[in-house]
């Protein structure tokens, strides 16, 4: 008989990051880890050090990302679109004047 073993490193909680998949016990999204690997070309060791995670947590996040790639890539595209829209609106580009 085959027993499938599971590692419980990834959670989803509507009260944390809008229910997006996160590393258990943290607010660090799977997408944050995937972006660090894919766009910043950070190694799993560098990501673990930067986020104060174990390698197991980093690899679990990457495995989850690749298992759910299409859904998470869609979420990433939506975030990029929101950021571009805010940039076009110049939200946050005008500093408040200190002296009247």
N, C-alpha and C positions, 0 to 999 in steps of 0.2 A: 504494500500500500504506500502510495506517495503522499507525503505531507507537504503542503505548500506553506512555507514560512514567510511571515510578513515582518517588515520593520516599520514601526509606527513613528516615522520622523515627520510626516507631512499631515497637517490638519487644515480644516476649513471651518471657520466659525463666523457666522454673520456679524458678530460684535467686533471682529478683528479684521481690519483691512477690507471691509465690505464683503467678507466671505471668500476672498481670494485665497488660494492655497498658500500656506505659510509653513515655515519650519516650526514644528511643535514647540510650544513654550516661548516663542518669540513673535515679533511682528514682522519678521523678515520674509518677504514674499518669495515664492519659487521664482517668479519672474525677475526679481532683483538679482538672484544668483545666476540665472540664465543670462541676463544682460551683462553682468560682470564678465562672464565667460566668453560670450559671443561678441560683444561690442567693445569691451575693454581688453580683451585677450588675456585676462587674468587666469592663472593656473588655479586648480582646485586648492592647492596649498595657500596661494595668495588670498583667495577668497575666504578660506577658513580663518586666516589670520586677520584679515580686514574686518570681518563680521563677528569675530570671536566665536567661531563654530568649530565643531569637529569635522574631520574629513568625511566621516560617515554621513553627517547632516548635509554637507555640500553635495556629495555624490547622490544622496537620496533626492535632493532637490533637482539635480540635473536629470536623474532617471525619471522623476515625475514629469519634468518639462518635456522630455523626449516622448514619453508615453502619451502626453496630452498636448502635443506641439501645436496642432491646428487651433485649438481653443485658446491656448495661451498666446500664440502669435496674433490672433484676432484681438485679444485684450491689449497686447502691446501696440498694435496699429492704432487702436482707439486712443490710447494714451498719447501717442505721438501726434495724432490729429488734434487732440485737445491742447497739447502744448503749443503746436503751431498756431492754432486759433488764438490762444492767449497772447502769443508773441505778436501776431498781426494786430491785435487790439491794443498792443503795447501795455498790457496790464502789468503794473508794478514798475514801469519804466520811468515814471515821474517821481523823483524823490520829494518828500515834503520840504517846504522851505523852512529853514531854521530861523531866519530873521525876516520880519515882515516887510 
